[in-house]
Amino acid sequence: MPEMRKDAITGNYVIIAAERSKRPHDFTLPPEQKKGQSCVFCYGSEDKTPPEVLAVRPCGGPPDSPGWLVRAFPNKFPAVSPDSAIIADGPMDNRVLNAIGIHEVLVDSPGHNDSLGRVSDEQAELVLVSLLKRFQALSGDSRVKYIQVFKNSGAAGGASLEHTHWQIITVPVAPTVVEAEFTGVKQHFRRTGSCIYCQLAENEILEGERIVEATDEFVVLTPFASRFPYELWILPRNHKADFGRVTQQEAKTLGRVLRRTVRRFERAFNYPPYNIVLHTSPIQRGYEIFHWHMEILPRLSVTAGFEWGSGIFINPTSPETAAATLRDTDPQVLED
């Protein structure tokens, strides 16, 4: 029988259509056809992007030249602009803010046909350390209230270019999604004096049913009230509100954990489209009890009228089934 499960943090409900228990072979997404040709993110095309703001070149070399392993630069077609600071109000409650911010791209491999799951652990470490460095650098802008780090993979995941990459966008407001999570965090802290994410991670480890992987530093789990089939969270076991306060060693460990997690998806679903989103505290005081984390959202189902109308998601795969399937998928096999 279908179940309605309540998210303990946001209070939102989802429907788990448990009788369907869809496994990877039940999803019939056609594999995306890669063009497999060079693009503006490849070696030799550095002059086709804005000047880089970060690059990892083990053998040295001038900026905006080949030889890099990870490279970041401003987005050529940004969603926000750094050049304005004017705020205006419209009639009634129609508040208007100039979209002040920075929009950057971080290319996580020079190989056009690489994927995050198939790079080496060392490359994955470089990627997360580089993301951390850009996050910390952008945090210094007094106009920034929030930094959104995300990865779109596949056309259905919103990726306009197939070459593997991340994006970073700063905005002058705290997103409502994070504020809703923070409200749940505050309510739990007032009742118990503890962090709900810390407690959730340890409880899930004890139960084991929804755990995909657990290390001393991170827990990979399918949330109890999963909105999407095979949705995953990566929770740090060391409480920190702000991703910017992560150490480089923690970022390296996260890189390895994230690579393994993505590789499980790639092998189970033949490279499905997906999104990775970072949830972190806004860049201001008062959010110290928040708990940063990553969410990985495979695009295996379609959000339709019921979900848009009600805000209640229907998930055809129980998180317990999803966790068991992904646990049994070896992430160390890098060749298809």
Phi and psi in degrees as GROMACS dihedral restraints (atoms count N, CA, C in turn):
[ dihedral_restraints ]
;  ai    aj    ak    al  type     phi  dphi    fc
    3     4     5     6     1   -59.0    20    10
    4     5     6     7     1   148.8    20    10
    6     7     8     9     1  -118.7    20    10
    7     8     9    10     1   147.3    20    10
    9    10    11    12     1  -104.2    20    10
   10    11    12    13     1   120.9    20    10
   12    13    14    15     1  -114.3    20    10
   13    14    15    16     1   140.9    20    10
   15    16    17    18     1  -102.3    20    10
   16    17    18    19     1   129.7    20    10
   18    19    20    21     1   -70.7    20    10
   19    20    21    22     1   120.1    20    10
   21    22    23    24     1   -66.8    20    10
   22    23    24    25     1   -18.1    20    10
   24    25    26    27     1   -92.9    20    10
   25    26    27    28     1   -52.3    20    10
   27    28    29    30     1   -92.7    20    10
   28    29    30    31     1   -20.2    20    10
   30    31    32    33     1    83.1    20    10
   31    32    33    34     1     0.9    20    10
   33    34    35    36     1   -75.7    20    10
   34    35    36    37     1   149.2    20    10
   36    37    38    39     1  -101.9    20    10
   37    38    39    40     1   149.0    20    10
   39    40    41    42     1  -130.3    20    10
   40    41    42    43     1   157.1    20    10
   42    43    44    45     1  -104.6    20    10
   43    44    45    46     1   121.4    20    10
   45    46    47    48     1   -98.2    20    10
   46    47    48    49     1   106.6    20    10
   48    49    50    51     1   -81.9    20    10
   49    50    51    52     1    72.7    20    10
   51    52    53    54     1   -62.6    20    10
   52    53    54    55     1   -26.9    20    10
   54    55    56    57     1   -68.5    20    10
   55    56    57    58     1   -17.7    20    10
   57    58    59    60     1   -79.2    20    10
   58    59    60    61     1   -41.4    20    10
   60    61    62    63     1    41.9    20    10
   61    62    63    64     1    52.1    20    10
   63    64    65    66     1   -64.7    20    10
   64    65    66    67     1   129.6    20    10
   66    67    68    69     1  -104.8    20    10
   67    68    69    70     1   172.3    20    10
   69    70    71    72     1   -49.7    20    10
   70    71    72    73     1   -42.3    20    10
   72    73    74    75     1   -70.4    20    10
   73    74    75    76     1   -11.4    20    10
   75    76    77    78     1   -83.0    20    10
   76    77    78    79     1   -12.9    20    10
   78    79    80    81     1   -92.8    20    10
   79    80    81    82     1   131.0    20    10
   81    82    83    84     1  -112.1    20    10
   82    83    84    85     1    37.7    20    10
   84    85    86    87     1   -65.8    20    10
   85    86    87    88     1   128.7    20    10
   87    88    89    90     1   -69.2    20    10
   88    89    90    91     1   139.5    20    10
   90    91    92    93     1   -63.4    20    10
   91    92    93    94     1   138.6    20    10
   93    94    95    96     1   -75.5    20    10
   94    95    96    97     1   135.1    20    10
   96    97    98    99     1   -89.1    20    10
   97    98    99   100     1   117.3    20    10
   99   100   101   102     1   -83.7    20    10
  100   101   102   103     1   141.5    20    10
  102   103   104   105     1   -70.6    20    10
  103   104   105   106     1   -32.9    20    10
  105   106   107   108     1    68.4    20    10
  106   107   108   109     1    22.9    20    10
  108   109   110   111     1  -115.8    20    10
  109   110   111   112     1   169.0    20    10
  111   112   113   114     1   -69.4    20    10
  112   113   114   115     1   156.9    20    10
  114   115   116   117     1  -144.0    20    10
  115   116   117   118     1  -174.2    20    10
  117   118   119   120     1   -68.8    20    10
  118   119   120   121     1   -12.8    20    10
  120   121   122   123     1   -92.5    20    10
  121   122   123   124     1    -3.2    20    10
  123   124   125   126     1   -88.5    20    10
  124   125   126   127     1   164.7    20    10
  126   127   128   129     1   -50.5    20    10
  127   128   129   130     1   141.2    20    10
  129   130   131   132     1    87.0    20    10
  130   131   132   133     1    -6.9    20    10
  132   133   134   135     1  -112.0    20    10
  133   134   135   136     1    17.7    20    10
  135   136   137   138     1   -60.1    20    10
  136   137   138   139     1   -28.4    20    10
  138   139   140   141     1   -76.2    20    10
  139   140   141   142     1    -6.4    20    10
  141   142   143   144     1   -93.4    20    10
  142   143   144   145     1    -2.3    20    10
  144   145   146   147     1  -114.3    20    10
  145   146   147   148     1   162.4    20    10
  147   148   149   150     1   -59.6    20    10
  148   149   150   151     1   160.2    20    10
  150   151   152   153     1   -57.0    20    10
  151   152   153   154     1   137.8    20    10
  153   154   155   156     1   -67.0    20    10
  154   155   156   157     1   150.3    20    10
  156   157   158   159     1  -108.9    20    10
  157   158   159   160     1   -11.5    20    10
  159   160   161   162     1  -159.8    20    10
  160   161   162   163     1   142.9    20    10
  162   163   164   165     1  -155.7    20    10
  163   164   165   166     1   145.7    20    10
  165   166   167   168     1  -108.0    20    10
  166   167   168   169     1   109.0    20    10
  168   169   170   171     1  -122.1    20    10
  169   170   171   172     1    96.8    20    10
  171   172   173   174     1   -57.7    20    10
  172   173   174   175     1   -32.3    20    10
  174   175   176   177     1  -100.3    20    10
  175   176   177   178     1    10.5    20    10
  177   178   179   180     1    76.6    20    10
  178   179   180   181     1  -173.0    20    10
  180   181   182   183     1   129.4    20    10
  181   182   183   184     1   160.7    20    10
  183   184   185   186     1   -72.0    20    10
  184   185   186   187     1   157.7    20    10
  186   187   188   189     1   -58.7    20    10
  187   188   189   190     1   153.3    20    10
  189   190   191   192     1    57.5    20    10
  190   191   192   193     1    41.6    20    10
  192   193   194   195     1  -134.7    20    10
  193   194   195   196     1   165.9    20    10
  195   196   197   198     1   -64.4    20    10
  196   197   198   199     1   176.2    20    10
  198   199   200   201     1   101.8    20    10
  199   200   201   202     1     3.2    20    10
  201   202   203   204     1   -92.2    20    10
  202   203   204   205     1   156.4    20    10
  204   205   206   207     1  -105.4    20    10
  205   206   207   208     1   -34.4    20    10
  207   208   209   210     1  -137.2    20    10
  208   209   210   211     1   140.6    20    10
  210   211   212   213     1  -145.8    20    10
  211   212   213   214     1   135.3    20    10
  213   214   215   216     1  -125.9    20    10
  214   215   216   217     1   146.2    20    10
  216   217   218   219     1  -160.4    20    10
  217   218   219   220     1   160.3    20    10
  219   220   221   222     1   -61.3    20    10
  220   221   222   223     1   144.6    20    10
  222   223   224   225     1   -67.3    20    10
  223   224   225   226     1   132.6    20    10
  225   226   227   228     1   -67.3    20    10
  226   227   228   229     1   -25.8    20    10
  228   229   230   231     1  -126.2    20    10
  229   230   231   232     1    73.5    20    10
  231   232   233   234     1   -71.2    20    10
  232   233   234   235     1   149.8    20    10
  234   235   236   237     1   -82.8    20    10
  235   236   237   238     1   -18.7    20    10
  237   238   239   240     1  -131.0    20    10
  238   239   240   241     1   167.7    20    10
  240   241   242   243     1  -130.7    20    10
  241   242   243   244     1   138.9    20    10
  243   244   245   246     1   -86.0    20    10
  244   245   246   247     1    -0.6    20    10
  246   247   248   249     1   -96.1    20    10
  247   248   249   250     1     5.6    20    10
  249   250   251   252     1  -133.8    20    10
  250   251   252   253     1   149.8    20    10
  252   253   254   255     1  -137.4    20    10
  253   254   255   256     1    18.8    20    10
  255   256   257   258     1   -89.7    20    10
  256   257   258   259     1   134.5    20    10
  258   259   260   261     1  -116.5    20    10
  259   260   261   262     1   132.6    20    10
  261   262   263   264     1  -131.0    20    10
  262   263   264   265     1   151.4    20    10
  264   265   266   267     1  -112.3    20    10
  265   266   267   268     1   138.5    20    10
  267   268   269   270     1   -93.4    20    10
  268   269   270   271     1  -176.6    20    10
  270   271   272   273     1   -68.1    20    10
  271   272   273   274     1   153.1    20    10
  273   274   275   276     1    55.5    20    10
  274   275   276   277     1  -125.8    20    10
  276   277   278   279     1  -102.4    20    10
  277   278   279   280     1    16.1    20    10
  279   280   281   282     1   -82.7    20    10
  280   281   282   283     1    76.4    20    10
  282   283   284   285     1   -75.9    20    10
  283   284   285   286     1   139.3    20    10
  285   286   287   288     1  -120.7    20    10
  286   287   288   289     1   125.1    20    10
  288   289   290   291     1  -118.7    20    10
  289   290   291   292     1   138.9    20    10
  291   292   293   294     1   -65.5    20    10
  292   293   294   295     1   140.1    20    10
  294   295   296   297     1   -78.5    20    10
  295   296   297   298     1    74.9    20    10
  297   298   299   300     1   -80.2    20    10
  298   299   300   301     1   132.3    20    10
  300   301   302   303     1   165.9    20    10
  301   302   303   304     1  -177.9    20    10
  303   304   305   306     1  -119.2    20    10
  304   305   306   307     1   139.9    20    10
  306   307   308   309     1  -127.5    20    10
  307   308   309   310     1   113.3    20    10
  309   310   311   312     1  -121.3    20    10
  310   311   312   313     1   157.9    20    10
  312   313   314   315     1  -116.2    20    10
  313   314   315   316     1   138.2    20    10
  315   316   317   318     1  -123.6    20    10
  316   317   318   319     1   114.2    20    10
  318   319   320   321     1   -87.7    20    10
  319   320   321   322     1   120.4    20    10
  321   322   323   324     1   -95.5    20    10
  322   323   324   325     1     8.7    20    10
  324   325   326   327     1  -167.4    20    10
  325   326   327   328     1   142.4    20    10
  327   328   329   330     1   -73.9    20    10
  328   329   330   331     1   -16.7    20    10
  330   331   332   333     1   -77.8    20    10
  331   332   333   334     1   121.4    20    10
  333   334   335   336     1   -60.8    20    10
  334   335   336   337     1   -36.1    20    10
  336   337   338   339     1   -98.5    20    10
  337   338   339   340     1     9.7    20    10
  339   340   341   342     1   -71.0    20    10
  340   341   342   343     1   161.0    20    10
  342   343   344   345     1  -132.6    20    10
  343   344   345   346     1   158.7    20    10
  345   346   347   348     1   -60.4    20    10
  346   347   348   349     1   -33.3    20    10
  348   349   350   351     1   -75.3    20    10
  349   350   351   352     1   -20.4    20    10
  351   352   353   354     1  -104.1    20    10
  352   353   354   355     1    -4.2    20    10
  354   355   356   357     1   -73.2    20    10
  355   356   357   358     1   166.9    20    10
  357   358   359   360     1   -71.4    20    10
  358   359   360   361     1   160.6    20    10
  360   361   362   363     1   -59.9    20    10
  361   362   363   364     1   -36.3    20    10
  363   364   365   366     1   -65.0    20    10
  364   365   366   367     1   -38.7    20    10
  366   367   368   369     1   -67.2    20    10
  367   368   369   370     1   -41.4    20    10
  369   370   371   372     1   -61.9    20    10
  370   371   372   373     1   -36.1    20    10
  372   373   374   375     1   -61.8    20    10
  373   374   375   376     1   -45.7    20    10
  375   376   377   378     1   -60.3    20    10
  376   377   378   379     1   -38.8    20    10
  378   379   380   381     1   -62.3    20    10
  379   380   381   382     1   -49.4    20    10
  381   382   383   384     1   -70.7    20    10
  382   383   384   385     1   -35.4    20    10
  384   385   386   387     1   -65.0    20    10
  385   386   387   388     1   -39.1    20    10
  387   388   389   390     1   -66.7    20    10
  388   389   390   391     1   -42.2    20    10
  390   391   392   393     1   -59.9    20    10
  391   392   393   394     1   -42.5    20    10
  393   394   395   396     1   -61.3    20    10
  394   395   396   397     1   -43.2    20    10
  396   397   398   399     1   -63.4    20    10
  397   398   399   400     1   -42.5    20    10
  399   400   401   402     1   -68.3    20    10
  400   401   402   403     1   -38.4    20    10
  402   403   404   405     1   -59.2    20    10
  403   404   405   406     1   -48.2    20    10
  405   406   407   408     1   -64.3    20    10
  406   407   408   409     1   -40.0    20    10
  408   409   410   411     1   -64.7    20    10
  409   410   411   412     1   -42.3    20    10
  411   412   413   414     1   -73.5    20    10
  412   413   414   415     1   -21.9    20    10
  414   415   416   417     1   -65.2    20    10
  415   416   417   418     1   -19.0    20    10
  417   418   419   420     1   -77.0    20    10
  418   419   420   421     1    -8.6    20    10
  420   421   422   423     1   -80.2    20    10
  421   422   423   424     1   119.5    20    10
  423   424   425   426     1   -64.8    20    10
  424   425   426   427     1   -19.0    20    10
  426   427   428   429     1   -81.7    20    10
  427   428   429   430     1   -13.5    20    10
  429   430   431   432     1   -81.3    20    10
  430   431   432   433     1   127.1    20    10
  432   433   434   435     1  -107.1    20    10
  433   434   435   436     1   -24.7    20    10
  435   436   437   438     1  -152.0    20    10
  436   437   438   439     1   145.5    20    10
  438   439   440   441     1  -121.0    20    10
  439   440   441   442     1   116.9    20    10
  441   442   443   444     1  -100.9    20    10
  442   443   444   445     1   116.3    20    10
  444   445   446   447     1  -102.6    20    10
  445   446   447   448     1   130.7    20    10
  447   448   449   450     1  -154.4    20    10
  448   449   450   451     1   160.1    20    10
  450   451   452   453     1  -131.6    20    10
  451   452   453   454     1   124.0    20    10
  453   454   455   456     1  -103.1    20    10
  454   455   456   457     1   128.9    20    10
  456   457   458   459     1  -126.9    20    10
  457   458   459   460     1   126.1    20    10
  459   460   461   462     1    87.1    20    10
  460   461   462   463     1   151.6    20    10
  462   463   464   465     1   -60.0    20    10
  463   464   465   466     1   -40.0    20    10
  465   466   467   468     1   -70.0    20    10
  466   467   468   469     1   -17.9    20    10
  468   469   470   471     1   -90.4    20    10
  469   470   471   472     1     1.9    20    10
  471   472   473   474     1    95.0    20    10
  472   473   474   475     1     7.3    20    10
  474   475   476   477     1   -79.9    20    10
  475   476   477   478     1   120.3    20    10
  477   478   479   480     1   -83.0    20    10
  478   479   480   481     1   -21.6    20    10
  480   481   482   483     1  -122.7    20    10
  481   482   483   484     1   139.2    20    10
  483   484   485   486     1   -80.4    20    10
  484   485   486   487     1   -18.0    20    10
  486   487   488   489     1   -63.8    20    10
  487   488   489   490     1   126.7    20    10
  489   490   491   492     1   -59.1    20    10
  490   491   492   493     1   129.8    20    10
  492   493   494   495     1  -160.9    20    10
  493   494   495   496     1   164.8    20    10
  495   496   497   498     1  -115.4    20    10
  496   497   498   499     1   166.8    20    10
  498   499   500   501     1  -133.3    20    10
  499   500   501   502     1   150.8    20    10
  501   502   503   504     1  -132.1    20    10
  502   503   504   505     1   125.0    20    10
  504   505   506   507     1  -128.5    20    10
  505   506   507   508     1   128.0    20    10
  507   508   509   510     1  -100.1    20    10
  508   509   510   511     1   143.8    20    10
  510   511   512   513     1  -135.3    20    10
  511   512   513   514     1   158.2    20    10
  513   514   515   516     1   -89.7    20    10
  514   515   516   517     1    14.3    20    10
  516   517   518   519     1  -136.5    20    10
  517   518   519   520     1   158.4    20    10
  519   520   521   522     1   -87.1    20    10
  520   521   522   523     1   126.6    20    10
  522   523   524   525     1   -62.3    20    10
  523   524   525   526     1   146.6    20    10
  525   526   527   528     1   -64.3    20    10
  526   527   528   529     1   -30.4    20    10
  528   529   530   531     1   -62.0    20    10
  529   530   531   532     1   -45.2    20    10
  531   532   533   534     1   -70.3    20    10
  532   533   534   535     1   -39.4    20    10
  534   535   536   537     1   -62.2    20    10
  535   536   537   538     1   -37.6    20    10
  537   538   539   540     1   -65.3    20    10
  538   539   540   541     1   -41.1    20    10
  540   541   542   543     1   -64.1    20    10
  541   542   543   544     1   -41.6    20    10
  543   544   545   546     1   -65.0    20    10
  544   545   546   547     1   -34.6    20    10
  546   547   548   549     1   -60.4    20    10
  547   548   549   550     1   -44.0    20    10
  549   550   551   552     1   -65.1    20    10
  550   551   552   553     1   -38.7    20    10
  552   553   554   555     1   -61.8    20    10
  553   554   555   556     1   -45.1    20    10
  555   556   557   558     1   -63.3    20    10
  556   557   558   559     1   -44.2    20    10
  558   559   560   561     1   -61.2    20    10
  559   560   561   562     1   -43.0    20    10
  561   562   563   564     1   -66.5    20    10
  562   563   564   565     1   -40.5    20    10
  564   565   566   567     1   -64.9    20    10
  565   566   567   568     1   -38.5    20    10
  567   568   569   570     1   -65.3    20    10
  568   569   570   571     1   -34.8    20    10
  570   571   572   573     1   -76.9    20    10
  571   572   573   574     1   -38.9    20    10
  573   574   575   576     1  -119.1    20    10
  574   575   576   577     1   -19.3    20    10
  576   577   578   579     1    76.0    20    10
  577   578   579   580     1    14.5    20    10
  579   580   581   582     1  -132.1    20    10
  580   581   582   583     1   166.0    20    10
  582   583   584   585     1   -84.0    20    10
  583   584   585   586     1   128.4    20    10
  585   586   587   588     1   -66.8    20    10
  586   587   588   589     1   -32.2    20    10
  588   589   590   591     1   -71.0    20    10
  589   590   591   592     1   -40.4    20    10
  591   592   593   594     1   -60.8    20    10
  592   593   594   595     1   -45.3    20    10
  594   595   596   597     1   -65.4    20    10
  595   596   597   598     1   -41.6    20    10
  597   598   599   600     1   -60.3    20    10
  598   599   600   601     1   -45.7    20    10
  600   601   602   603     1   -60.0    20    10
  601   602   603   604     1   -46.9    20    10
  603   604   605   606     1   -68.9    20    10
  604   605   606   607     1   -38.8    20    10
  606   607   608   609     1   -63.5    20    10
  607   608   609   610     1   -41.0    20    10
  609   610   611   612     1   -65.9    20    10
  610   611   612   613     1   -36.9    20    10
  612   613   614   615     1   -63.1    20    10
  613   614   615   616     1   -41.5    20    10
  615   616   617   618     1   -64.9    20    10
  616   617   618   619     1   -42.2    20    10
  618   619   620   621     1   -74.0    20    10
  619   620   621   622     1   -43.7    20    10
  621   622   623   624     1    82.3    20    10
  622   623   624   625     1   -18.0    20    10
  624   625   626   627     1   -64.7    20    10
  625   626   627   628     1   -35.0    20    10
  627   628   629   630     1  -110.0    20    10
  628   629   630   631     1    14.7    20    10
  630   631   632   633     1   -87.9    20    10
  631   632   633   634     1   130.3    20    10
  633   634   635   636     1   -97.1    20    10
  634   635   636   637     1   -41.1    20    10
  636   637   638   639     1  -157.0    20    10
  637   638   639   640     1   142.9    20    10
  639   640   641   642     1  -137.0    20    10
  640   641   642   643     1   127.8    20    10
  642   643   644   645     1  -119.6    20    10
  643   644   645   646     1  -178.5    20    10
  645   646   647   648     1   -65.5    20    10
  646   647   648   649     1   -24.9    20    10
  648   649   650   651     1  -104.8    20    10
  649   650   651   652     1   -30.7    20    10
  651   652   653   654     1  -138.9    20    10
  652   653   654   655     1   153.0    20    10
  654   655   656   657     1  -122.4    20    10
  655   656   657   658     1   129.4    20    10
  657   658   659   660     1  -108.2    20    10
  658   659   660   661     1   121.5    20    10
  660   661   662   663     1  -144.7    20    10
  661   662   663   664     1   159.5    20    10
  663   664   665   666     1   -94.5    20    10
  664   665   666   667     1   120.5    20    10
  666   667   668   669     1   -63.6    20    10
  667   668   669   670     1   148.2    20    10
  669   670   671   672     1   -55.4    20    10
  670   671   672   673     1   -42.3    20    10
  672   673   674   675     1  -107.0    20    10
  673   674   675   676     1    61.0    20    10
  675   676   677   678     1   -63.0    20    10
  676   677   678   679     1   129.1    20    10
  678   679   680   681     1   -79.0    20    10
  679   680   681   682     1   -31.4    20    10
  681   682   683   684     1  -126.6    20    10
  682   683   684   685     1   150.7    20    10
  684   685   686   687     1   -61.6    20    10
  685   686   687   688     1   128.2    20    10
  687   688   689   690     1    68.8    20    10
  688   689   690   691     1    23.9    20    10
  690   691   692   693     1   -62.4    20    10
  691   692   693   694     1   140.2    20    10
  693   694   695   696     1  -131.5    20    10
  694   695   696   697     1   147.4    20    10
  696   697   698   699     1  -118.2    20    10
  697   698   699   700     1   144.0    20    10
  699   700   701   702     1  -113.6    20    10
  700   701   702   703     1   113.6    20    10
  702   703   704   705     1  -108.8    20    10
  703   704   705   706     1   128.9    20    10
  705   706   707   708     1   -73.4    20    10
  706   707   708   709     1   138.5    20    10
  708   709   710   711     1   -83.0    20    10
  709   710   711   712     1   -16.9    20    10
  711   712   713   714     1   -92.4    20    10
  712   713   714   715     1   114.6    20    10
  714   715   716   717     1   -66.0    20    10
  715   716   717   718     1   121.7    20    10
  717   718   719   720     1  -146.2    20    10
  718   719   720   721     1   138.2    20    10
  720   721   722   723     1   -79.8    20    10
  721   722   723   724     1   -38.1    20    10
  723   724   725   726     1  -110.5    20    10
  724   725   726   727     1   123.0    20    10
  726   727   728   729     1   -57.1    20    10
  727   728   729   730     1   -29.8    20    10
  729   730   731   732     1   -64.3    20    10
  730   731   732   733     1   -15.3    20    10
  732   733   734   735     1   -95.0    20    10
  733   734   735   736     1     3.8    20    10
  735   736   737   738     1   -67.4    20    10
  736   737   738   739     1   141.8    20    10
  738   739   740   741     1   -80.0    20    10
  739   740   741   742     1   162.6    20    10
  741   742   743   744     1   -63.7    20    10
  742   743   744   745     1   -34.8    20    10
  744   745   746   747     1   -66.6    20    10
  745   746   747   748     1   -40.1    20    10
  747   748   749   750     1   -64.3    20    10
  748   749   750   751     1   -37.7    20    10
  750   751   752   753     1   -64.7    20    10
  751   752   753   754     1   -39.3    20    10
  753   754   755   756     1   -62.7    20    10
  754   755   756   757     1   -45.4    20    10
  756   757   758   759     1   -62.1    20    10
  757   758   759   760     1   -41.9    20    10
  759   760   761   762     1   -60.6    20    10
  760   761   762   763     1   -39.7    20    10
  762   763   764   765     1   -57.5    20    10
  763   764   765   766     1   -43.9    20    10
  765   766   767   768     1   -66.5    20    10
  766   767   768   769     1   -43.6    20    10
  768   769   770   771     1   -63.6    20    10
  769   770   771   772     1   -43.3    20    10
  771   772   773   774     1   -65.2    20    10
  772   773   774   775     1   -41.9    20    10
  774   775   776   777     1   -59.2    20    10
  775   776   777   778     1   -46.2    20    10
  777   778   779   780     1   -62.4    20    10
  778   779   780   781     1   -40.4    20    10
  780   781   782   783     1   -64.9    20    10
  781   782   783   784     1   -45.4    20    10
  783   784   785   786     1   -64.7    20    10
  784   785   786   787     1   -36.9    20    10
  786   787   788   789     1   -64.1    20    10
  787   788   789   790     1   -34.3    20    10
  789   790   791   792     1   -59.3    20    10
  790   791   792   793     1   -44.7    20    10
  792   793   794   795     1   -62.3    20    10
  793   794   795   796     1   -45.7    20    10
  795   796   797   798     1   -59.1    20    10
  796   797   798   799     1   -42.1    20    10
  798   799   800   801     1   -75.6    20    10
  799   800   801   802     1   -37.3    20    10
  801   802   803   804     1   -73.2    20    10
  802   803   804   805     1   -33.1    20    10
  804   805   806   807     1  -122.6    20    10
  805   806   807   808     1    11.1    20    10
  807   808   809   810     1    59.1    20    10
  808   809   810   811     1    56.0    20    10
  810   811   812   813     1    61.1    20    10
  811   812   813   814     1    66.6    20    10
  813   814   815   816     1   -76.7    20    10
  814   815   816   817     1   158.2    20    10
  816   817   818   819     1   -68.3    20    10
  817   818   819   820     1   146.8    20    10
  819   820   821   822     1  -158.8    20    10
  820   821   822   823     1   168.0    20    10
  822   823   824   825     1  -127.3    20    10
  823   824   825   826     1   142.1    20    10
  825   826   827   828     1  -116.4    20    10
  826   827   828   829     1   128.7    20    10
  828   829   830   831     1  -129.7    20    10
  829   830   831   832     1   137.5    20    10
  831   832   833   834     1   -92.2    20    10
  832   833   834   835     1   131.3    20    10
  834   835   836   837     1  -111.0    20    10
  835   836   837   838     1   119.2    20    10
  837   838   839   840     1  -139.8    20    10
  838   839   840   841     1   170.1    20    10
  840   841   842   843     1   -72.8    20    10
  841   842   843   844     1   148.9    20    10
  843   844   845   846     1   -59.8    20    10
  844   845   846   847     1   159.9    20    10
  846   847   848   849     1   -86.1    20    10
  847   848   849   850     1    70.7    20    10
  849   850   851   852     1  -165.8    20    10
  850   851   852   853     1   166.8    20    10
  852   853   854   855     1   -71.7    20    10
  853   854   855   856     1   158.0    20    10
  855   856   857   858     1   101.9    20    10
  856   857   858   859     1    -1.0    20    10
  858   859   860   861     1  -113.6    20    10
  859   860   861   862     1    21.1    20    10
  861   862   863   864     1   -62.3    20    10
  862   863   864   865     1   -24.6    20    10
  864   865   866   867     1   -86.9    20    10
  865   866   867   868     1    -1.9    20    10
  867   868   869   870     1   -67.3    20    10
  868   869   870   871     1   167.3    20    10
  870   871   872   873     1  -138.3    20    10
  871   872   873   874     1   107.7    20    10
  873   874   875   876     1   -65.5    20    10
  874   875   876   877     1   153.5    20    10
  876   877   878   879     1  -165.7    20    10
  877   878   879   880     1   168.9    20    10
  879   880   881   882     1  -115.5    20    10
  880   881   882   883     1   144.4    20    10
  882   883   884   885     1  -119.9    20    10
  883   884   885   886     1   136.5    20    10
  885   886   887   888     1  -117.8    20    10
  886   887   888   889     1   122.2    20    10
  888   889   890   891     1  -123.6    20    10
  889   890   891   892     1    96.1    20    10
  891   892   893   894     1   -66.3    20    10
  892   893   894   895     1   142.8    20    10
  894   895   896   897     1   -93.7    20    10
  895   896   897   898     1    73.1    20    10
  897   898   899   900     1  -102.2    20    10
  898   899   900   901     1   -15.4    20    10
  900   901   902   903     1  -133.7    20    10
  901   902   903   904     1   168.0    20    10
  903   904   905   906     1  -106.2    20    10
  904   905   906   907     1   129.7    20    10
  906   907   908   909     1   -78.9    20    10
  907   908   909   910     1   120.4    20    10
  909   910   911   912     1  -122.3    20    10
  910   911   912   913     1  -162.0    20    10
  912   913   914   915     1   -57.9    20    10
  913   914   915   916     1   -42.8    20    10
  915   916   917   918     1   -61.7    20    10
  916   917   918   919     1   -44.8    20    10
  918   919   920   921     1   -64.5    20    10
  919   920   921   922     1   -46.1    20    10
  921   922   923   924     1   -65.8    20    10
  922   923   924   925     1   -36.0    20    10
  924   925   926   927     1   -77.0    20    10
  925   926   927   928     1   -37.2    20    10
  927   928   929   930     1  -104.4    20    10
  928   929   930   931     1   -22.8    20    10
  930   931   932   933     1    77.3    20    10
  931   932   933   934     1     4.7    20    10
  933   934   935   936     1  -102.9    20    10
  934   935   936   937     1   120.0    20    10
  936   937   938   939     1   -86.7    20    10
  937   938   939   940     1   146.1    20    10
  939   940   941   942     1  -107.5    20    10
  940   941   942   943     1   120.4    20    10
  942   943   944   945     1  -112.6    20    10
  943   944   945   946     1   116.9    20    10
  945   946   947   948     1   -79.8    20    10
  946   947   948   949     1     0.0    20    10
  948   949   950   951     1  -128.1    20    10
  949   950   951   952     1   123.1    20    10
  951   952   953   954     1   -65.3    20    10
  952   953   954   955     1   145.8    20    10
  954   955   956   957     1   -61.8    20    10
  955   956   957   958     1   -26.9    20    10
  957   958   959   960     1   -68.3    20    10
  958   959   960   961     1   -42.4    20    10
  960   961   962   963     1   -63.9    20    10
  961   962   963   964     1   -43.2    20    10
  963   964   965   966     1   -61.6    20    10
  964   965   966   967     1   -45.1    20    10
  966   967   968   969     1   -62.8    20    10
  967   968   969   970     1   -43.6    20    10
  969   970   971   972     1   -62.2    20    10
  970   971   972   973     1   -41.9    20    10
  972   973   974   975     1   -63.7    20    10
  973   974   975   976     1   -47.1    20    10
  975   976   977   978     1   -71.6    20    10
  976   977   978   979     1   -33.7    20    10
  978   979   980   981     1   -59.2    20    10
  979   980   981   982     1   -37.3    20    10
  981   982   983   984     1   -83.4    20    10
  982   983   984   985     1     0.1    20    10
  984   985   986   987     1   -97.7    20    10
  985   986   987   988     1   117.1    20    10
  987   988   989   990     1   -72.3    20    10
  988   989   990   991     1   117.6    20    10
  990   991   992   993     1   -84.5    20    10
  991   992   993   994     1    -1.9    20    10
  993   994   995   996     1   -89.5    20    10
  994   995   996   997     1    -9.0    20    10
  996   997   998   999     1   -82.3    20    10
  997   998   999  1000     1   108.5    20    10
  999  1000  1001  1002     1   -96.4    20    10
 1000  1001  1002  1003     1   -16.9    20    10
 1002  1003  1004  1005     1   -97.9    20    10
 1003  1004  1005  1006     1   139.4    20    10
